[in-house]
Structures are given as C-alpha cells and as structure tokens.
Amino acid sequence: MVDFRTHMRDIAVASLEITPHFEPTGELERRAMDLQSVLIMVLALSAGAAVKGATGMGLPLIALPVLTSVFGLQHAVGLMTIPLIVTNAWQVWRFREEAHAPRLVFMPWFLVAGAIGIGFGTWALTALPERALVLSLGIILLAYVSLRLAAPHWSLGLPLARRLGPIAGVSGGVLQGATGISAPIGVTFIHSMNLDRAAHVFAVSAMFLTFSIVQLPSLWIAGVMRPEWLLQGLLALVPIVCFLPLGQWASGKLSRGAFDQMILLFLGLIGLKMVLSL
C-alpha cells in the first residue's frame, strides 16, 4: 500500500514538472508593448539623427517628445544628454573652421549666458508647470517664421546680435534646462543672422554641445539624473550613428535657398506643435 501511494505521488510530481507554463496575458501584452515602444524610439532617434545631419538640429526636437510619451520628461531629458553631447561634438569638429567666422563673434557671450540659464531651467524642470511657457514660445516662433516668409531677405544685424546674444543665450539655456529643447529660442536667434550653411551648423552645434555639457552635472545636482539613463543614452547612439551620416550626405545636395526653407519649415512645425500641444 505504501509503495502504491509512493508511486502515485511520483506520477503526480512528474506531471507537474512537464505541465507547460503559460505566462499571464498581461505579461505578454506588457512585453509586446515594450517591444513596440523600443521600435518607436529607434525610429524617432533615426529620423532625428537624419534631420540633424542635414540641418544641424532636429535630434531632440523629434526624439524627445516620443521619449517623453514613453518615459516621462525627466527620464527623456536625462536619456538624451549623452547623444546630444556626442553628436554635437562631432559636428563642431566637422565644421571647426567656422569658429572664427566674422558673423559668429556673438557666440562667446551667447554660450556663457546660456550656461547660466541652464541652472535656472533645471530647477524649473523639477518645480514649475511648462504649458504657459511652451505656448508663449510657440507663438513667438510662428511670428518669426511669418516674418521671414514675408521678408525673406531680412536678417539680424551684427551689432544688434551682439547686444541681444546674452539675452537669447540665457533664455535658450532656461528652456534647455526645463524641457531639454533650446531650439525655439537658440536656433531662431542663430537663424535670424542669415548665416551660410556651414556657419549655421557650427553655431547651432556649438550651442547644443555647450548646453548639454553644462546640463549633465546640473541634472545630477538636482537629483534628476540616474546612472541607468546614461547607459540608455549610450545605447541610443547606435541608431543615431547609423543615420547621422545619411543626413549629412543629403545636405550636400541642397542649395542655400533650399537649406533656408528647410530650417523655416522645421521651425514652423515646432511652433505649431508647441501652440497646439501635440
């Protein structure tokens, strides 16, 4: 009798060991959602890298909203820090001969003021709502695009640019620290100088590089940055490195007018997105 009971117990244990294990439906859905999120992020990073290669900007403007929808704003800003430093360092080196261009004399104080503004912006990232600021910036951006369309040959004179540079710099720095995106102010100001393509890309890349380098320790001090976000930023470089040269190749096919129109179109889309809160 004892042997029979022992035999039946062994059969029951064996049946449990070979019974297939089915994962809960919720777990399968979560994994599918994670895969979908990764695919969307890779596409956003790739598209942003291609646009950045062509125009000198576009990586955070395209990728950051997507990353924010998946991770939240603080995580997205932290994750994008390393890609911004690496990609802009590359473009600054590539166009380094433009550093001494006469029309870029406004850049030093512009960058210093922007670095100061990032500290205030990083504090705002942890403390203030951003909708009213974003709406105001979107309206300003659309007004600038409208001005350039109405008067395509208008440009900001160098003496005025030198006086306004620190104001634009600190404003762009605040926006960079608070939202991870400084283009609505910084790129708009640089574009108003009516620079040629090489000088424009150098100036925009130098701004993004300086702001990102300053923002990294600011995020640590504010308690926003986490080590795993830096690792994710390094992984994000894979699609970026693949598609950045594609944009650079395409930009070589553009005339000065086509390049200017591309920048205006891009700024207009950013303005609409900010105003409509898309």
PyMOL commands that set and color helices and strands:
alter all, ss='L'
color gray80, all
select helices_A, chain A and resi 2-18+25-55+59-71+73-94+96-100+102-104+107-127+131-150+158-179+183-191+197-221+227-251+256-276
alter helices_A, ss='H'
color red, helices_A
deselect
rebuild
show_as cartoon
